[in-house]
């Protein structure tokens, strides 16, 4: 998912290639609702739920922490499907992965 967002930012030339906020906004941008009308994802797709949200392999919506235009952390609820628990998975904007006990403290998110 992180690579898809990187490609979106590279190919959709503008100061703000897509609105950054809710999961649904990221999904919409990937489905062509971006400044260049570029489609990166076509529904229906396994990574989309019925609400139009991007989901992890367990079907839970992903959480996006936008630090700025070029720095987005992505968090998965993990196998227990509950966000902010010890089995979560997180990819930091610089590419580092965390899981379980190694997850960053909430104050560092």
MMTF fields as JSON, N, C-alpha, C and O atoms, coordinates in Angstrom:
{
  "mmtfVersion": "1.0.0",
  "mmtfProducer": "UNKNOWN",
  "numBonds": 435,
  "numAtoms": 436,
  "numGroups": 109,
  "numChains": 1,
  "numModels": 1,
  "chainsPerModel": [1],
  "groupsPerChain": [109],
  "chainIdList": ["A"],
  "bondAtomList": [4, 2, 8, 6, 12, 10, 16, 14, 20, 18, 24, 22, 28, 26, 32, 30, 36, 34, 40, 38, 44, 42, 48, 46, 52, 50, 56, 54, 60, 58, 64, 62, 68, 66, 72, 70, 76, 74, 80, 78, 84, 82, 88, 86, 92, 90, 96, 94, 100, 98, 104, 102, 108, 106, 112, 110, 116, 114, 120, 118, 124, 122, 128, 126, 132, 130, 136, 134, 140, 138, 144, 142, 148, 146, 152, 150, 156, 154, 160, 158, 164, 162, 168, 166, 172, 170, 176, 174, 180, 178, 184, 182, 188, 186, 192, 190, 196, 194, 200, 198, 204, 202, 208, 206, 212, 210, 216, 214, 220, 218, 224, 222, 228, 226, 232, 230, 236, 234, 240, 238, 244, 242, 248, 246, 252, 250, 256, 254, 260, 258, 264, 262, 268, 266, 272, 270, 276, 274, 280, 278, 284, 282, 288, 286, 292, 290, 296, 294, 300, 298, 304, 302, 308, 306, 312, 310, 316, 314, 320, 318, 324, 322, 328, 326, 332, 330, 336, 334, 340, 338, 344, 342, 348, 346, 352, 350, 356, 354, 360, 358, 364, 362, 368, 366, 372, 370, 376, 374, 380, 378, 384, 382, 388, 386, 392, 390, 396, 394, 400, 398, 404, 402, 408, 406, 412, 410, 416, 414, 420, 418, 424, 422, 428, 426, 432, 430],
  "bondOrderList": [1, 1, 1, 1, 1, 1, 1, 1, 1, 1, 1, 1, 1, 1, 1, 1, 1, 1, 1, 1, 1, 1, 1, 1, 1, 1, 1, 1, 1, 1, 1, 1, 1, 1, 1, 1, 1, 1, 1, 1, 1, 1, 1, 1, 1, 1, 1, 1, 1, 1, 1, 1, 1, 1, 1, 1, 1, 1, 1, 1, 1, 1, 1, 1, 1, 1, 1, 1, 1, 1, 1, 1, 1, 1, 1, 1, 1, 1, 1, 1, 1, 1, 1, 1, 1, 1, 1, 1, 1, 1, 1, 1, 1, 1, 1, 1, 1, 1, 1, 1, 1, 1, 1, 1, 1, 1, 1, 1],
  "groupList": [{"groupName": "UNK", "atomNameList": ["N", "CA", "C", "O"], "elementList": ["N", "C", "C", "O"], "formalChargeList": [0, 0, 0, 0], "bondAtomList": [1, 0, 2, 1, 3, 2], "bondOrderList": [1, 1, 2], "singleLetterCode": "X", "chemCompType": "L-PEPTIDE LINKING"}],
  "groupTypeList": [0, 0, 0, 0, 0, 0, 0, 0, 0, 0, 0, 0, 0, 0, 0, 0, 0, 0, 0, 0, 0, 0, 0, 0, 0, 0, 0, 0, 0, 0, 0, 0, 0, 0, 0, 0, 0, 0, 0, 0, 0, 0, 0, 0, 0, 0, 0, 0, 0, 0, 0, 0, 0, 0, 0, 0, 0, 0, 0, 0, 0, 0, 0, 0, 0, 0, 0, 0, 0, 0, 0, 0, 0, 0, 0, 0, 0, 0, 0, 0, 0, 0, 0, 0, 0, 0, 0, 0, 0, 0, 0, 0, 0, 0, 0, 0, 0, 0, 0, 0, 0, 0, 0, 0, 0, 0, 0, 0, 0],
  "groupIdList": [1, 2, 3, 4, 5, 6, 7, 8, 9, 10, 11, 12, 13, 14, 15, 16, 17, 18, 19, 20, 21, 22, 23, 24, 25, 26, 27, 28, 29, 30, 31, 32, 33, 34, 35, 36, 37, 38, 39, 40, 41, 42, 43, 44, 45, 46, 47, 48, 49, 50, 51, 52, 53, 54, 55, 56, 57, 58, 59, 60, 61, 62, 63, 64, 65, 66, 67, 68, 69, 70, 71, 72, 73, 74, 75, 76, 77, 78, 79, 80, 81, 82, 83, 84, 85, 86, 87, 88, 89, 90, 91, 92, 93, 94, 95, 96, 97, 98, 99, 100, 101, 102, 103, 104, 105, 106, 107, 108, 109],
  "secStructList": [7, 2, 2, 2, 2, 2, 2, 2, 2, 2, 2, 1, 7, 1, 1, 7, 1, 1, 7, 7, 1, 1, 2, 2, 2, 2, 2, 2, 2, 2, 6, 6, 7, 1, 6, 6, 7, 7, 7, 1, 7, 7, 1, 1, 7, 6, 6, 5, 7, 6, 6, 1, 7, 5, 5, 7, 6, 6, 1, 7, 5, 7, 3, 3, 3, 3, 3, 3, 6, 6, 3, 3, 3, 3, 3, 3, 7, 6, 6, 6, 6, 7, 6, 6, 1, 6, 6, 7, 3, 3, 3, 7, 6, 6, 1, 7, 3, 3, 3, 4, 4, 4, 1, 7, 7, 4, 4, 4, 7],
  "xCoordList": [0.833, 0.0, 0.882, 0.587, 1.942, 2.833, 3.43, 3.58, 3.773, 4.338, 3.301, 3.637, 2.059, 0.993, 0.854, 0.715, 0.889, 0.787, 1.993, 1.849, 3.167, 4.363, 4.197, 4.514, 3.699, 3.475, 2.414, 2.546, 1.383, 0.343, 0.931, 0.656, 1.737, 2.351, 3.287, 3.356, 4.005, 4.929, 4.218, 4.63, 3.15, 2.476, 1.444, 1.202, 0.846, -0.157, 0.551, 0.707, 0.971, 1.775, 0.902, 0.073, 1.099, 0.463, 0.974, 1.62, 0.683, 1.098, 0.336, 0.856, -0.881, -1.705, -2.353, -3.481, -1.658, -2.198, -3.499, -4.274, -3.758, -5.022, -5.221, -4.264, -6.472, -6.763, -6.27, -6.427, -5.685, -5.198, -6.111, -6.344, -6.608, -7.49, -7.98, -7.2, -9.259, -9.882, -9.487, -9.106, -9.587, -9.324, -10.088, -9.525, -11.355, -12.18, -11.618, -11.763, -10.986, -10.39, -9.179, -8.972, -8.386, -7.256, -7.756, -7.23, -8.772, -9.336, -9.883, -9.659, -10.592, -11.153, -10.054, -10.192, -8.968, -7.852, -7.254, -6.911, -7.128, -6.566, -7.508, -7.061, -8.805, -9.781, -10.047, -11.012, -9.194, -9.273, -9.803, -9.833, -10.22, -10.688, -9.502, -9.391, -8.616, -7.427, -7.273, -7.999, -6.358, -6.211, -5.993, -6.462, -5.305, -5.011, -6.004, -5.901, -6.961, -7.939, -7.273, -7.817, -6.091, -5.361, -5.978, -6.24, -6.208, -6.787, -5.675, -4.978, -5.52, -4.521, -5.174, -4.502, -6.481, -7.206, -8.634, -9.309, -9.083, -10.453, -11.257, -10.812, -12.439, -13.317, -14.194, -14.339, -14.776, -14.502, -13.115, -12.611, -12.514, -11.157, -11.042, -11.709, -10.203, -10.028, -9.525, -9.745, -8.856, -8.337, -9.342, -9.001, -10.579, -11.646, -12.805, -13.176, -13.375, -14.568, -15.811, -15.696, -16.987, -18.252, -18.426, -19.2, -17.713, -17.801, -16.823, -16.762, -16.056, -15.079, -13.798, -13.09, -13.494, -12.278, -11.213, -11.526, -9.961, -8.833, -8.671, -8.656, -8.548, -8.483, -7.21, -6.563, -6.865, -5.708, -6.104, -7.246, -5.198, -5.474, -6.535, -7.057, -6.873, -7.907, -9.246, -10.219, -9.298, -10.538, -10.832, -11.932, -9.879, -10.07, -9.572, -8.555, -10.277, -9.827, -8.433, -8.12, -7.612, -6.286, -6.412, -7.356, -5.464, -5.401, -4.211, -3.098, -4.452, -3.404, -3.101, -3.985, -1.842, -1.407, -0.584, 0.544, -1.157, -0.496, 0.361, -0.148, 1.664, 2.579, 2.7, 2.704, 2.796, 2.729, 2.541, 2.368, 2.572, 2.283, 3.11, 2.605, 4.344, 5.241, 5.516, 6.314, 4.88, 5.147, 3.835, 3.134, 3.526, 2.286, 2.629, 3.255, 2.22, 2.366, 1.08, -0.01, 1.207, 0.047, 0.014, 1.007, -1.153, -1.293, -2.422, -3.494, -2.159, -3.133, -3.509, -2.662, -4.762, -5.217, -4.661, -4.722, -4.128, -3.555, -4.612, -5.798, -4.181, -5.084, -6.27, -7.314, -6.134, -7.266, -8.322, -9.395, -8.022, -8.946, -9.357, -10.394, -8.55, -8.789, -7.597, -6.46, -7.865, -6.8, -6.275, -7.018, -4.987, -4.265, -4.058, -4.086, -3.848, -3.509, -2.122, -1.534, -1.61, -0.224, 0.073, 1.24, -0.945, -0.644, -0.742, -0.653, -0.924, -0.988, 0.319, 1.374, 0.215, 1.376, 1.409, 0.361, 2.585, 2.69, 3.885, 4.981, 3.657, 4.732, 4.918, 4.016, 6.094, 6.417, 6.666, 6.955, 6.556, 6.715, 8.084, 8.199, 9.119, 10.459, 10.696, 11.771, 9.686, 9.78, 10.011, 9.995, 10.227, 10.471, 9.155, 8.124, 9.196, 8.021, 8.124, 9.205, 6.978, 6.888, 5.728, 4.735, 5.856, 4.749, 4.88, 5.972, 3.761, 3.752, 4.41, 4.09, 5.327, 5.981, 6.833, 7.15, 7.215, 8.074, 7.282, 7.881, 5.948, 5.142, 5.507, 5.761, 5.536, 5.817, 4.761, 3.596, 5.172, 4.232, 3.236, 3.599, 1.981, 0.981, 1.411, 1.019, 2.207, 2.651, 3.585, 3.754, 4.2, 5.117, 4.417, 5.056, 3.128, 2.405, 2.314, 1.734],
  "yCoordList": [-1.18, 0.0, 1.25, 2.219, 1.228, 2.388, 2.691, 3.858, 1.655, 1.866, 2.451, 3.262, 2.049, 2.599, 4.1, 4.881, 4.501, 5.931, 6.709, 7.841, 6.113, 6.762, 6.978, 8.049, 5.958, 6.091, 7.136, 7.894, 7.183, 8.194, 9.59, 10.448, 9.823, 11.145, 11.488, 12.644, 10.494, 10.737, 11.028, 11.912, 10.286, 10.403, 11.521, 12.078, 11.846, 12.91, 14.175, 14.427, 14.956, 16.148, 17.295, 17.828, 17.656, 18.832, 18.956, 18.046, 20.081, 20.266, 19.322, 18.904, 18.994, 18.095, 17.076, 17.289, 15.962, 15.012, 14.371, 13.919, 14.321, 13.805, 14.362, 14.716, 14.436, 14.897, 13.873, 12.669, 14.343, 13.429, 13.497, 14.568, 12.373, 12.331, 10.935, 10.039, 10.748, 9.465, 8.384, 8.671, 7.158, 5.986, 6.081, 5.809, 6.464, 6.549, 7.544, 7.344, 8.601, 9.587, 9.013, 9.288, 8.216, 7.557, 6.567, 6.516, 5.78, 4.81, 5.518, 5.066, 6.613, 7.364, 7.88, 7.822, 8.381, 8.881, 7.769, 7.98, 6.584, 5.45, 4.959, 4.374, 5.193, 4.757, 5.826, 5.724, 6.848, 7.829, 9.189, 10.096, 9.353, 10.672, 11.469, 11.75, 11.823, 12.613, 13.64, 13.578, 14.567, 15.682, 15.226, 15.888, 14.129, 13.639, 12.586, 12.104, 12.23, 11.185, 9.843, 9.033, 9.612, 8.358, 7.283, 7.52, 6.104, 4.988, 4.015, 3.49, 3.784, 2.855, 1.583, 0.572, 1.638, 0.539, 0.553, 1.582, -0.58, -0.67, -1.589, -2.684, -1.135, -1.96, -2.812, -2.492, -3.859, -4.387, -5.01, -5.552, -4.928, -5.437, -5.981, -5.492, -6.987, -7.62, -6.648, -6.881, -5.564, -4.626, -3.52, -2.565, -3.644, -2.687, -3.403, -4.508, -2.771, -3.342, -2.686, -1.836, -3.076, -2.567, -1.069, -0.418, -0.513, 0.927, 1.746, 2.967, 1.076, 1.786, 2.115, 3.05, 1.365, 1.569, 0.567, -0.555, 0.973, 0.075, -0.785, -0.277, -2.099, -3.021, -3.855, -3.994, -4.409, -5.294, -6.722, -6.957, -7.659, -9.052, -9.72, -10.767, -9.137, -9.698, -8.988, -9.295, -8.042, -7.345, -6.136, -5.587, -5.705, -4.528, -3.278, -3.328, -2.152, -0.911, -0.508, -0.609, -0.055, 0.457, 1.834, 2.569, 2.182, 3.508, 4.233, 3.707, 5.448, 6.258, 7.453, 8.251, 7.567, 8.735, 9.597, 9.25, 10.724, 11.63, 12.601, 13.439, 12.482, 13.421, 14.682, 15.797, 14.5, 15.571, 14.903, 13.685, 15.663, 15.157, 13.93, 13.029, 13.88, 12.804, 11.787, 10.87, 11.93, 11.022, 10.501, 11.2, 9.259, 8.632, 7.303, 6.438, 7.142, 5.871, 5.079, 5.65, 3.755, 2.897, 1.835, 1.152, 1.706, 0.746, -0.235, 0.148, -1.512, -2.593, -3.074, -3.109, -3.444, -3.948, -5.332, -5.78, -6.005, -7.327, -8.409, -8.152, -9.625, -10.771, -10.667, -11.266, -9.914, -9.825, -8.827, -8.727, -8.096, -7.139, -6.001, -5.373, -5.729, -4.605, -3.665, -4.067, -2.418, -1.426, -1.043, -1.028, -0.736, -0.273, -1.388, -1.15, -2.613, -3.721, -4.24, -3.809, -5.163, -5.625, -6.362, -6.488, -6.852, -7.587, -6.713, -7.224, -5.409, -4.503, -4.538, -4.913, -4.143, -4.006, -2.557, -1.97, -1.98, -0.587, -0.406, -0.888, 0.299, 0.691, 2.191, 2.973, 2.577, 3.992, 4.584, 3.856, 5.869, 6.561, 6.323, 6.349, 6.092, 5.89, 4.435, 4.102, 3.55, 2.169, 1.152, -0.05, 1.601, 0.689, 0.041, 0.71, -1.269, -2.001, -2.297, -2.576, -2.232, -2.578, -3.526, -3.47, -4.4, -5.267, -5.632, -5.602, -5.973, -6.44, -5.489, -4.301, -6.014, -5.23, -4.099, -3.164, -4.152, -3.126, -1.927, -0.979, -1.954, -0.859, 0.446, 0.469, 1.538, 2.847, 3.205, 2.831, 3.922, 4.405, 5.343, 6.029, 5.386, 6.267, 7.729, 8.425, 8.2, 9.597, 9.868, 11.021, 8.808, 8.979, 8.822, 9.006, 8.488, 8.271, 9.503, 9.493],
  "zCoordList": [0.0, 0.0, 0.0, -0.699, 0.768, 0.83, -0.536, -0.9, -1.298, -2.631, -3.584, -4.447, -3.433, -4.268, -4.011, -4.953, -2.75, -2.435, -2.963, -3.427, -2.894, -3.45, -4.947, -5.465, -5.638, -7.081, -7.383, -8.344, -6.59, -6.775, -6.669, -7.509, -5.644, -5.464, -6.621, -7.038, -7.142, -8.25, -9.56, -10.311, -9.836, -11.126, -11.196, -12.266, -10.079, -10.047, -9.587, -8.392, -10.56, -10.271, -9.778, -10.516, -8.541, -7.956, -6.535, -6.015, -5.915, -4.53, -3.603, -2.568, -3.976, -3.168, -4.102, -4.547, -4.412, -5.381, -4.938, -5.781, -3.659, -3.151, -1.759, -1.071, -1.356, -0.004, 0.988, 0.784, 2.043, 3.059, 4.275, 4.836, 4.657, 5.809, 6.057, 6.381, 5.907, 6.204, 5.202, 4.067, 5.643, 4.818, 3.494, 2.434, 3.551, 2.349, 1.339, 0.133, 1.808, 0.906, 0.175, -1.007, 0.881, 0.231, -0.818, -1.93, -0.462, -1.401, -2.638, -3.761, -2.439, -3.56, -4.477, -5.699, -3.907, -4.712, -5.552, -6.716, -4.966, -5.704, -6.799, -7.786, -6.63, -7.625, -8.686, -9.444, -8.741, -9.814, -9.426, -10.258, -8.192, -7.757, -7.224, -6.031, -8.167, -7.867, -8.983, -9.975, -8.844, -9.793, -11.231, -12.157, -11.439, -12.787, -13.27, -14.398, -12.422, -12.762, -13.07, -13.82, -12.488, -12.673, -11.783, -10.604, -12.35, -11.608, -11.238, -12.107, -9.947, -9.428, -8.891, -8.688, -8.664, -8.056, -8.586, -8.548, -9.074, -9.568, -8.663, -8.319, -8.281, -7.467, -8.356, -9.536, -7.862, -6.518, -6.443, -7.427, -5.286, -5.095, -3.678, -2.767, -3.491, -2.18, -1.114, 0.075, -1.509, -0.508, -0.174, 0.524, -0.668, -0.358, 0.321, -0.073, 1.342, 1.956, 1.351, 0.467, 1.82, 1.276, 1.515, 0.813, 2.501, 2.79, 1.957, 2.093, 1.093, 0.272, 1.013, 0.639, 2.053, 2.832, 2.417, 2.018, 2.511, 2.284, 3.522, 4.643, 3.316, 4.442, 4.409, 3.371, 5.574, 5.689, 5.315, 4.92, 5.429, 5.026, 5.878, 5.495, 7.037, 7.906, 7.708, 8.397, 6.772, 6.46, 7.315, 7.244, 8.121, 8.976, 8.262, 7.571, 8.42, 7.789, 8.271, 9.457, 7.345, 7.686, 8.304, 8.014, 9.151, 9.755, 9.145, 9.12, 8.653, 8.034, 8.921, 9.233, 9.321, 10.086, 9.144, 8.791, 8.739, 7.8, 8.583, 9.328, 8.407, 9.04, 8.185, 8.707, 6.896, 5.898, 4.541, 4.477, 3.47, 2.127, 1.758, 1.087, 2.173, 1.783, 2.885, 2.687, 4.028, 5.142, 5.724, 6.455, 5.379, 5.821, 6.493, 5.88, 7.746, 8.445, 8.241, 8.238, 8.069, 7.832, 8.924, 9.178, 9.569, 10.666, 10.375, 9.906, 10.666, 10.533, 11.926, 12.819, 12.118, 13.41, 13.719, 14.864, 12.727, 12.951, 13.062, 12.857, 13.387, 13.396, 14.352, 14.094, 15.456, 16.385, 15.912, 16.507, 14.85, 14.215, 15.138, 14.925, 16.166, 17.08, 17.006, 17.252, 16.669, 16.538, 17.916, 18.897, 17.972, 19.155, 20.174, 21.381, 19.674, 20.561, 20.19, 19.198, 20.989, 20.844, 19.539, 19.171, 18.828, 17.598, 16.341, 15.225, 16.518, 15.367, 14.571, 15.084, 13.324, 12.442, 11.98, 11.712, 11.886, 11.44, 10.53, 10.815, 9.425, 8.519, 8.651, 8.352, 9.1, 9.23, 7.84, 6.89, 7.735, 6.45, 5.816, 4.591, 6.615, 6.057, 5.649, 5.151, 5.859, 5.417, 6.508, 6.24, 7.737, 8.851, 9.304, 9.38, 9.604, 10.068, 11.552, 12.071, 12.229, 13.647, 13.848, 13.123, 14.839, 15.209, 16.68, 17.246, 17.283, 18.667, 19.643, 19.68, 20.428, 21.48, 20.928, 21.664, 19.662, 19.068, 18.53, 18.024, 18.631, 18.107, 18.786, 19.99, 18.025, 18.642, 19.67, 19.537, 20.68, 21.69, 21.009, 20.054, 21.481, 20.868, 20.771, 19.835, 21.719, 21.692, 20.511, 20.116, 19.935, 18.813, 17.474, 16.438, 17.451, 16.201, 15.4, 14.315]
}
